[in-house]
Amino acid sequence: MGRPSWAAVRNWAGLKSAAVTAPGVVDVEGAVQVVQDAAEPVPGLGGGEVPLLGRKRPRSARHRPTPARQRVLHRRARPAQARLRNLSLNAFGVTLAVEGTQQHQTLNFIGSLTQKVLIGGADFVRLQTLGFTMEAAHPLFGKVTLHLPDIDVSPASILKLGPGGLVETWLQSFNATFERRGDAAGPFTFQTLDVAQWQALLPSYPPPPQGTNPDGSPTGGTLFRVQAPIRLGTVAPSGQKTTYAQLQGMNVNQGHLLA
């Protein structure tokens, strides 16, 4: 689809103290981090080990058959599929602001996210997005879909040990496709002009499952707060960026999908 005109666009008017599985062991799913002793190595997801602070203990001490060490070795033997995590997403009350107009529309998104846990560094792991989609329905735009671009150049998200628990910085680029604008047939597709960024303090990883209260409101999960409005637009071959709209206040609740 060709680039939509400016006129056309203007006219479519969100620790349990980390998951402690054994004394001093913080379970970041596919990567168990031993934090009781800062010198204990952290098992890498590829089968190697990453020193937490770069200092190694004597070989005999590092290989003592302690319960924590046995837990580490067990985790290292887990299959690659165990490193994938499927998450449910919702973002209610998101404001869509069309650039250069006073038009502000409200969108309620639901969707899913698939992450793969990758080896990181001394005190963090990386989270690679393998799948991402969110959808909203609106009387003016029809179905609004956020989805991964054909070529996703997003940097990996980061899950790290912070002073108060686990901290995740979720980094995500995506395309936004609008089914229509009123009677004007689409689709109209734009891209994020900057990598969208959210941050959350996690009680555990993955976040706890989401549920529904009797009144229909969501419960559970963990709220990821957006760090800046998300600009949507186009990028010319010269690299010039043109903003057409913003998603404002797009805080996203994440929860582990158990099935």
C-alpha positions, 0 to 999 in steps of 0.5 A: 500500500502506498503512503497515505496522504496527509489530507486523508489522514487528517480526515479520519477524524498500563517480588513476591520478592522475585520468584524464590524457588530455593534460598537465594535462587531467583527464578527468571524462568529459563535462567536461574540466577544465584544471588545469595553469594555474588560470586556464584555463577549464573547459568547461561541459557546456552549451557554456559555460565555467566559470572554474576560479578565476574569473580569465580569461586574455587572449582571445588566450592563451585561444584559442591552438591548443594540444593541450590546448585542441584536446582541450577543444574536441573534448570540448565537441562531444560529444553529450549521450548521452556524458554518461550513464554506466552503472555496475554495483553490488555490496554484499556482507555488508550487515547489516539490523537491525530496530529494537527487536529483536536481529534481524540479517540479512545481505543481498548486493546487486547492481544498476546505476546510471545517472548523468548528468554535469551542469555544476557549478562551478569545481572540480566537476561534478554527477552526477544519478541517472537510474536505480538498482536493487539486489536481494538474495535472502533466505530470510526476505524473498524478493526485497529490492529497492532502487529510486528512489522515484516522486518522487526528491528526492535532491540531485545527487552531487558529483564534484570535484578533491581534493588526491589526485585525484577525490573523489565524494560519492554522495547517494541516496534510495531505497525498499526493498521486501521481497517477504514476511516468512516466510509473511506476504505483502508487499510491505512498502515503506519509504523512506530517512529521510535521504539515504544518502551514500557517498564514494570516492577515484576512480582515474578517472571512471567507475570501472574495470569490475568483474570476477570472480576464479576463486573468484567474488569480485569484482574491479575497480571502486571501493569507495564507503564509506557514511558512516552507517547507512541508516535505513528507515521511513515518514514521516507526513503530519505529517512525523514519521519512524518507523524500522523498520530500518537497513542497516548497513555498506552499502559499495558497489563501483561499476564502469563498464558497458562494454556 
